[in-house]
Amino acid sequence: MSREFTTDSGRTRREYVKYGGVILGGSLLAGCAGDSESKTTSTTDATDATSSSDGTSKAEDESYSVSMAPSGKVTFESVPGKWVAYGGGYADMGVALGKADGMTGIGGAARYYTEFYDELPGVSVDRKKLENNDIGEAGMGKELFYELDSDVHVMDPKMLVNWFDWSEKDVEEITKNVGPFVGNLIFRREDEWHDYRYYTLYEAFEKIAQLFQERERYEAFETLHDEFIAEIQSELPSADERPNMLLVYEGSNEPVKFSPYRLNDKGTSKKQWRDLGVSDALASSGIDGISTTDRGRIDYETMLEIDPDVIMLRAHERQSATEFRNTVLEFMRNHPVASELTAVQNGRVYRGGYLYQGPIHNLFLTERAAKQLYPDTFGDVTGDDELFDRQRVADIVNGDF
């Protein structure tokens, strides 16, 4: 279905393309929900003088705008009903805002972890639908976007250009003919092409709340989150009593080489470690972390030179804590070099959390990390101690707040 868009100057979207006046990151082409015509204004990352108290731009006809880099201001005539996300972080935001039923698909279903929802009464997603409509697994082709026919695409369009060989014209085409893009690559901050604003987890979450007009749910989550983090931080041991931590990536149950991460990247995938005040075991090692240009690897000999207090290993989130210990940790204990590591000897090797995390994920992952790092304070990671109220989270998702 073709949808024509107009700008404040009155030119149609087609005319802008004809005259070369529309470029990604310049004046963004707006989107709409349903069949109604949508309008677009110049790209900014701030709302104008007509902004309402929730940060969205309200016009007299009750349309509203959301401003988020790199897309800029996008105006909607009505709240999007059908949406697709790239990555579990934005998917989780939509679920938190009570919009799970409208999610038509996802980019990367395998890395969208939904097991935590089982602990939240009345909260669920249709995993079968998402796995069947995994646009990431299918290569992110434009035809997939036409097939899903979503009202909005919750993803960074620059990611499509730089990761999946889209052109800016491809982005414009889908924006015009299907729906606009609202999103920013926030899980890491290491991509050279990402030369525009980044957002924290809750800054991005607020933008998605504006998109779906769910300000009250967002504020309820923000309050819960802030209270939870403040309570956790009030009980942390002093800085000199906290362990240092090595975060690495390797998917094998018998790992021998690892891709290291640095904790100084302020991406959302490492939020829990910053909130828990953990120090980076690589800080003075001269070893760089994973980047888009350097996929360097380290082995146990290098690890032994650092000898971290705690090792966090990513890519094992489909295993339980017990399964991880019985496979990965057991292998390390029997390895001639790995067995010399302090973290291995003390049993302090754990699953390292998600690359893509949203607000619900973050509550659970912060709780888990607190137990991993400070078991004497918060209880063992295999225990049943709960550090935040599951029912309160479920109530917010379900609209009871």
MOFENTA-V113217 format. One record per residue. N is the residue number from 1. RES is the residue in one letter. D_CENTER is the distance of its C-alpha to the mean C-alpha in whole Angstrom. Layout:
N	RES	D_CENTER
N	RES	D_CENTER
This chain:
1	M	30
2	S	31
3	R	30
4	E	31
5	F	29
6	T	31
7	T	31
8	D	33
9	S	35
10	G	36
11	R	36
12	T	34
13	R	31
14	R	33
15	E	35
16	Y	33
17	V	32
18	K	36
19	Y	36
20	G	33
21	G	32
22	V	28
23	I	26
24	L	22
25	G	21
26	G	25
27	S	26
28	L	23
29	L	24
30	A	23
31	G	22
32	C	24
33	A	24
34	G	27
35	D	30
36	S	30
37	E	31
38	S	28
39	K	28
40	T	27
41	T	27
42	S	27
43	T	24
44	T	23
45	D	20
46	A	22
47	T	24
48	D	27
49	A	30
50	T	30
51	S	26
52	S	26
53	S	26
54	D	22
55	G	21
56	T	22
57	S	25
58	K	27
59	A	30
60	E	34
61	D	33
62	E	30
63	S	27
64	Y	24
65	S	22
66	V	19
67	S	18
68	M	15
69	A	15
70	P	16
71	S	17
72	G	19
73	K	21
74	V	21
75	T	23
76	F	23
77	E	27
78	S	25
79	V	22
80	P	20
81	G	21
82	K	19
83	W	16
84	V	14
85	A	10
86	Y	9
87	G	6
88	G	6
89	G	3
90	Y	5
91	A	8
92	D	8
93	M	8
94	G	11
95	V	13
96	A	13
97	L	15
98	G	17
99	K	16
100	A	16
101	D	19
102	G	18
103	M	16
104	T	18
105	G	16
106	I	12
107	G	12
108	G	12
109	A	13
110	A	14
111	R	11
112	Y	10
113	Y	11
114	T	13
115	E	16
116	F	15
117	Y	16
118	D	20
119	E	20
120	L	20
121	P	23
122	G	23
123	V	19
124	S	18
125	V	17
126	D	19
127	R	18
128	K	21
129	K	20
130	L	17
131	E	18
132	N	21
133	N	19
134	D	17
135	I	17
136	G	15
137	E	18
138	A	20
139	G	20
140	M	18
141	G	22
142	K	22
143	E	25
144	L	22
145	F	20
146	Y	24
147	E	24
148	L	21
149	D	23
150	S	20
151	D	20
152	V	17
153	H	14
154	V	11
155	M	10
156	D	11
157	P	15
158	K	16
159	M	13
160	L	16
161	V	19
162	N	18
163	W	17
164	F	18
165	D	22
166	W	21
167	S	24
168	E	23
169	K	26
170	D	24
171	V	21
172	E	24
173	E	26
174	I	23
175	T	22
176	K	26
177	N	26
178	V	23
179	G	21
180	P	19
181	F	16
182	V	13
183	G	10
184	N	9
185	L	8
186	I	6
187	F	5
188	R	9
189	R	12
190	E	15
191	D	15
192	E	19
193	W	18
194	H	16
195	D	19
196	Y	17
197	R	16
198	Y	12
199	Y	11
200	T	10
201	L	7
202	Y	10
203	E	12
204	A	9
205	F	9
206	E	13
207	K	13
208	I	12
209	A	14
210	Q	17
211	L	16
212	F	17
213	Q	20
214	E	18
215	R	19
216	E	21
217	R	18
218	Y	16
219	E	19
220	A	19
221	F	16
222	E	16
223	T	20
224	L	19
225	H	16
226	D	18
227	E	21
228	F	20
229	I	18
230	A	22
231	E	24
232	I	22
233	Q	23
234	S	26
235	E	27
236	L	26
237	P	29
238	S	30
239	A	28
240	D	31
241	E	31
242	R	27
243	P	26
244	N	25
245	M	22
246	L	21
247	L	18
248	V	19
249	Y	18
250	E	20
251	G	20
252	S	24
253	N	26
254	E	28
255	P	26
256	V	28
257	K	26
258	F	23
259	S	20
260	P	20
261	Y	17
262	R	18
263	L	17
264	N	17
265	D	14
266	K	13
267	G	9
268	T	6
269	S	7
270	K	10
271	K	11
272	Q	13
273	W	15
274	R	16
275	D	16
276	L	19
277	G	21
278	V	21
279	S	22
280	D	22
281	A	24
282	L	24
283	A	25
284	S	29
285	S	29
286	G	28
287	I	26
288	D	23
289	G	19
290	I	18
291	S	17
292	T	18
293	T	21
294	D	22
295	R	21
296	G	24
297	R	25
298	I	26
299	D	29
300	Y	30
301	E	33
302	T	31
303	M	29
304	L	32
305	E	33
306	I	30
307	D	30
308	P	27
309	D	27
310	V	24
311	I	22
312	M	19
313	L	18
314	R	15
315	A	16
316	H	18
317	E	15
318	R	18
319	Q	21
320	S	22
321	A	23
322	T	26
323	E	26
324	F	24
325	R	27
326	N	29
327	T	28
328	V	26
329	L	28
330	E	31
331	F	31
332	M	31
333	R	33
334	N	36
335	H	35
336	P	37
337	V	35
338	A	32
339	S	34
340	E	35
341	L	32
342	T	32
343	A	29
344	V	30
345	Q	33
346	N	32
347	G	29
348	R	26
349	V	24
350	Y	21
351	R	18
352	G	15
353	G	12
354	Y	9
355	L	7
356	Y	4
357	Q	4
358	G	5
359	P	9
360	I	11
361	H	9
362	N	10
363	L	13
364	F	14
365	L	13
366	T	14
367	E	18
368	R	18
369	A	17
370	A	20
371	K	22
372	Q	22
373	L	23
374	Y	25
375	P	27
376	D	30
377	T	28
378	F	26
379	G	27
380	D	27
381	V	23
382	T	26
383	G	27
384	D	26
385	D	26
386	E	23
387	L	22
388	F	21
389	D	22
390	R	21
391	Q	23
392	R	22
393	V	18
394	A	20
395	D	22
396	I	20
397	V	18
398	N	21
399	G	23
400	D	25
401	F	25
